Amino acid sequence: MPKLRRAGAWLFDFGLVVAVGWLIAALTFHRIAALLTDVPELVAKGSWEFLTSRGDAKGAADDLVDSLWQDAVGYVQQGFLALVVLTFLYQWLTLHFAGRTLGKALLGLRVTPRSGARSALRAAVTTTTDVGVYALACCMLVQGWIFLSVVCWLAAVTLFVFNAVPVLSPSSRSLADRMAGTTVAAVAFTGLPTAPPEPALPPQPDLTGW
């Protein structure tokens, strides 16, 4: 059961990361759309490219398209970087101040011992294995580095497996636990407070004989 609770906690926390990822993706899409629809900016940039091209209109157009593409790629890479930073901050701050993430709190789990250095190291390893290397692979892909992107994807899958599989061992310690010197322990659910029982009424005299 503790292993199932850890899996449920991870799914909840990863669901939060995915939700944040969708929000960042929507913001990135709007930034790229604004880049392509900002007519005054496009005119100014295109005019500058043409003036510096010495009359080479085709070269100026190619330079303008390349500049827009690089800006769009930069926005995408900034989005992935923001996702990694926010994931790390979520893991680190919740572990540092509460000793558990929201998922672990809901499933009755706690990370021990709790300290600033251990929380930061555990958050860094968890972020790297969950989203960090995948984000790097995606950044390489949009940059056009196909081979390096594939290698990075394989490394991401390998790191994820190395982090998750040790949880099935008797010690139930992931790679992040081993590197940070922590353990995930189950804590008892406190439950909701209940009303105190009503006092028993004193026995009533039997009046049937009257």
N, C-alpha and C positions, 0 to 999 in steps of 0.2 A: 503493500500500500504506500509506504513513503516514496518509492520510486514513481508510482503513478501520480502522487501529489506533486513531485518535482516536475514531472512532464506537464501536468496541468498548469503549474505556475509558469513554466517556460512558455507554454502556448499563450497564456494571458499576456505576459510581458512582451512576447514577440508580436502579438496582435496590436499592442500599443505602438510598437515600432513601425509596423506596417501602416497603421492609421496616420502616423506622423509622416511617413514616406509619401502617402497619397496627398497629403496637404502640401508637402514640399514640391511634389510633381505638378500639382495644379498651379502653384505659384510660379514654378519654372516655366510652365507652358504660357502663362500670361506674360511673363517677362519676354519670352521669345516672340510672342504675338505682337507685343508692343514694339519690339525692336523692328519688326518687319512692316508695321503700319505707321511708324513715326516718319511721315513724309518729309517734314522739314529737315530732320536729321539725315535721312537718306539723301536728300538733294544736296545738303552741305557736304556730306561725305563723298558723294559721287562727283560733285564739282571739284573737290580737292584732288581726288584721284585723277580726274581728267586733266587738271592743270599741271599736275606733276608727271603726267605720262608723255608729255611732249607730242601731243596730237594722236597718240595711239589709243583710239576709242575702245578697241576690243580689249587691249591690255588693261585699260582703266576699268572696264566692266568686270573683267575677271578679278581684278584686285578688290573691287567692291564686293563681289559675291564671296570671295575668300575671306574678306574682313567680316562680313555678316555671319558666315559659317563659324569662324573662330569665336566670335562673340557668343553665338548660340551654344557652341561646345563649352565655352567657359561658364555659361549659366548652368548647364547640365552638371558640370563638374562641381560647381559651387553648391548645387543642390545635394549631391552625394556627400560632399564634405560636411554640410550642415546636418545631414542625417546621422553621420558617424559621431559628430560632436554632441548632438542632442542625446543620442543613445548612451554615450559615455557619461554625460552629466546625469541622466536619469538613473543609471546603474550606480554611479558613485555617490550621488547625494542621498538616494534612498538607503543604500547600505551604510553610509557614514552616519546618518542621523537616526535611522530606524532599525538598522540591522537586517532589513529585508525589503525587497521590492514589493510593489502592489500585488503581483501575482503570488509571491511567497506569503504575504500577509493574508490573502484570501484563502490560501490552502493550508495555513497553519504551519509555516516553515520560517526558520530564522537562521541567519549566517553568523557563526561564531568562530573565533573571537572577533570583536568589532574594534577596528582602529582605523585611523585615517589612511595610513600607508597600505594596510591590507585591503581596505575598501577600494582605494584607487587602483591597486594592482589587479584585484579581481575584476573590477569594472573594465579595465583596459583589456584584459584577456577575453572577457565575455564579449565586449564590443568588437574586438578583432575577429573572433571566430564566428560571431553571428552576422555582422553586417560589414565590418571593416574591409576584409579582403574581397568580398563580393563587390563592394562599392569601388574599390580600386580596379577590379576587373572591368566593371562597366565604364569607368573613366578611360581606361585604355582602349576599350572598344570604340567609344565615340571619337577618340583621338585618331583612330585608324590603325592602331597597333594590334592587329588581329591575333598574331601568334602569341604575343605576350599576354593578351587578354585570356586566351584559352589556357595558357600555363597558370595564370593567376586564378582562374576559375577552378582548375584542378587542385591548386593549393588551398583554396577556400573550402572545397568539399573535404579535403583531407583534414584540415584543421578542425572543421566542425565535427567530424567523426571522432577525432582524437579527444575532443572536449566532451562529447556526449557519451561515448561508449563506456568510459570508466565509471559512470554513474551506476551501471549495471553490476559492478564489482561489489564484493562484500563491504568494502569501505564506503561505497557510494560517493566517492569524491571525484569531481570532474577535473579536467586539466586546469581550469581556473582556480579550483579549490587547492589543488596541489601546489600551484605556483604562488598563490597568495597565503598558503598555510591556514586555510579556513575549512570549516565543515558546515554542512547544511543539516540542521537538526529540527525535528518536529517539536512543536509546542502545543500545549492543550488549548482547545478552543474555549474561550470564556463564555461564549453564548450571550444571549440577551438576558437582562435582569428579570427575574420573575417576582410576582407579588408574594408577600409572606402569607402563609396559610392562615385562614380565619380561625380564631380561637374556638375551641369546642364549647358548645352550650352545656350548661349544667343539666343533669337529668331532671325531668319533670315528674312531679308526684303522680302516682296512678290514682285517678279519680273514678275509675269504673266501679269501685265498691261502694261509692256513696249513693 
